Amino acid sequence: MRKNSIKLLLLLVFLLLLSACKSTNIPSQPGGFFSLDETEDAGNQVKEANEMLKLIKQRFKDNESRLEELQTALKGKDADKVKEIAGEFVTQINAGTEVGEQAISKLRDAQAKNVNEDFREYLSLKIQALEKYVQAFEERRQVAIFLREKYDPKNDAQRKIFKDEFDKREIKFKQIIQEAREISEQANKLARDSLNRKS
């Protein structure tokens, strides 16, 4: 259970960051969103936010090899190694969350500019979706913190606590991610509809 839980944790974090990077892009065609004076500046803010999200994606991709090390440590019941790697994952999630929050700030700056209402609503929805992703990653971070601070392969009671904690956070994580995906899809539909009206 523990091996699969950690593998799932890291795989989902990586996939969600990839999804966040892809789903935050905005159309670059003229018309629709791009019709007011500050829209170009707002678009540049969004591009900067997208670059930040690409950095998150790369950071997690670069750390994929650590997953195998963690699985080996869990299988070998090497508490010191499990705690060390879990600590590194906490650090990586913290760094990714910080960059994600900077990306949200960039989108808020874009939203505050003189842009049309469709673009403003699109940005609002993308901000909400990214905030949900950050909230979901916090659930994953708490699982990694638990491993870092409390992992003890010889303690049956602790293993039960970990399983209960993981199951609870897994349910919450999936709920938040579903909400984020739905909001992101609303934003993408708004973008498509706006461009279709202007074409």
C-alpha positions in Angstrom: 0.0 0.0 0.0 2.8 2.4 1.0 4.7 1.8 -2.3 1.7 2.4 -4.4 0.6 5.4 -2.4 3.9 7.2 -2.9 4.1 6.3 -6.6 0.5 7.6 -7.0 1.4 10.8 -5.1 4.3 11.7 -7.3 2.7 10.6 -10.6 -0.4 12.7 -9.9 1.6 15.8 -8.9 3.6 15.6 -12.1 0.6 15.0 -14.3 -1.4 17.8 -12.6 1.4 20.3 -13.1 1.7 19.3 -16.7 -2.1 19.7 -17.0 -1.9 23.1 -15.3 0.8 24.2 -17.8 -1.2 23.1 -20.8 -4.6 24.4 -19.6 -3.4 27.9 -18.7 -2.5 28.8 -22.2 -4.7 31.4 -23.9 -5.5 31.7 -27.6 -3.3 34.1 -29.5 -5.6 34.9 -32.4 -6.7 38.4 -33.0 -10.3 39.4 -32.0 -12.3 38.0 -29.1 -10.0 38.7 -26.1 -7.6 40.9 -27.9 -9.4 44.1 -28.6 -8.5 46.8 -26.0 -5.5 48.9 -25.3 -3.9 46.9 -22.4 -4.8 43.5 -23.7 -1.3 43.0 -25.2 0.3 43.8 -21.8 -2.2 41.4 -20.1 -1.3 38.8 -22.7 2.4 39.3 -21.8 1.6 38.7 -18.1 -0.2 35.5 -19.0 2.8 34.4 -21.1 5.1 35.0 -18.0 2.7 33.0 -15.9 2.9 30.1 -18.4 6.7 30.2 -18.3 6.5 29.9 -14.5 4.3 26.9 -14.8 6.7 25.3 -17.3 9.4 25.6 -14.7 7.2 23.7 -12.2 6.7 21.0 -14.8 10.5 20.7 -15.4 11.3 20.7 -11.7 9.1 17.7 -11.1 10.2 15.9 -14.3 13.8 16.3 -13.1 12.9 14.6 -9.8 11.1 11.6 -11.2 14.1 9.4 -10.6 13.8 10.0 -6.8 10.5 8.0 -6.9 12.4 4.7 -7.6 14.8 5.5 -4.7 11.8 6.1 -2.4 10.2 2.9 -3.4 13.4 1.0 -2.8 13.8 2.7 0.6 10.2 1.8 1.6 10.6 -1.8 0.4 13.9 -2.0 2.4 12.2 -0.3 5.4 15.0 2.2 5.4 13.4 4.9 7.7 16.3 7.3 7.3 16.2 7.2 3.5 12.4 7.4 3.4 12.5 10.5 5.6 15.3 12.1 3.6 13.5 11.6 0.2 10.1 12.6 1.6 11.8 15.8 2.9 13.1 16.5 -0.5 9.6 16.1 -1.9 8.2 18.5 0.6 10.9 21.0 -0.5 10.0 20.5 -4.2 6.3 20.9 -3.6 6.9 24.0 -1.5 9.0 25.5 -4.3 6.4 24.5 -6.9 3.6 26.0 -4.9 5.6 29.3 -4.5 6.0 29.5 -8.3 2.4 28.6 -8.8 1.3 31.4 -6.5 3.6 33.8 -8.5 1.8 32.6 -11.7 -1.5 33.4 -10.0 -0.3 36.8 -9.1 0.7 37.4 -12.8 -2.8 36.4 -13.9 -4.3 38.8 -11.3 -2.2 41.6 -12.6 -3.4 40.8 -16.2 -7.0 40.7 -14.9 -6.6 44.2 -13.4 -5.7 45.7 -16.8 -8.0 47.4 -19.2 -9.2 44.2 -21.0 -12.6 43.2 -22.3 -15.0 41.3 -20.1 -14.6 37.9 -21.8 -10.8 38.1 -21.2 -11.3 39.2 -17.6 -13.7 36.4 -16.9 -11.3 33.9 -18.6 -8.5 35.1 -16.3 -10.8 34.9 -13.3 -11.6 31.2 -14.1 -8.0 30.4 -14.7 -7.0 31.9 -11.4 -9.7 29.9 -9.6 -8.4 26.7 -11.3 -4.8 27.3 -10.3 -5.8 28.2 -6.8 -7.5 24.8 -6.6 -4.4 23.1 -7.9 -2.3 24.8 -5.2 -4.9 23.6 -2.6 -4.7 20.1 -3.9 -0.9 20.1 -3.8 -1.1 21.0 -0.2 -2.9 17.7 0.4 0.0 15.9 -1.2 2.6 18.0 0.7 0.9 16.9 4.0 1.4 13.2 3.0 5.1 13.8 2.3 5.4 15.6 5.6 3.8 12.7 7.4 6.4 10.3 5.9 9.3 12.7 6.6 8.4 13.2 10.3 6.6 10.0 11.3 7.6 7.1 9.1 8.4 4.1 11.3 8.4 0.7 9.5 8.3 -1.1 12.9 5.3 0.7 14.3 2.0 -1.0 13.3 -0.1 1.8 14.9 1.7 4.4 12.9 1.2 2.5 9.7 -2.6 2.5 10.3 -2.5 6.2 11.0 -0.6 6.8 7.8 -3.1 4.7 5.8 -6.1 6.5 7.3 -4.5 9.9 6.7 -3.5 9.0 3.2 -7.0 7.8 2.4 -8.6 10.9 3.8 -6.3 13.2 1.9 -6.7 11.2 -1.3 -10.4 11.7 -1.3 -10.1 15.4 -0.7 -7.3 15.7 -3.3 -9.5 14.1 -6.0 -12.4 16.3 -5.2 -10.3 19.5 -5.4 -8.7 18.3 -8.7 -12.1 17.6 -10.2 -13.2 21.1 -9.3 -10.1 22.6 -10.8 -10.6 20.7 -14.0 -14.2 21.8 -14.3 -13.3 25.4 -13.8 -10.4 25.2 -16.3 -12.8 23.7 -18.8 -15.3 26.6 -18.3 -12.4 29.0 -19.0 -11.4 27.1 -22.2 -15.0 27.1 -23.4 -15.4 30.8 -22.8 -12.2 31.4 -24.8 -13.5 29.2 -27.7 -16.9 30.8 -27.6 -15.5 34.3 -27.6 -13.2 33.7 -30.5 -16.1 32.1 -32.5 -18.2 35.1 -31.9 -15.5 37.4 -33.3 -14.5 35.3 -36.3 
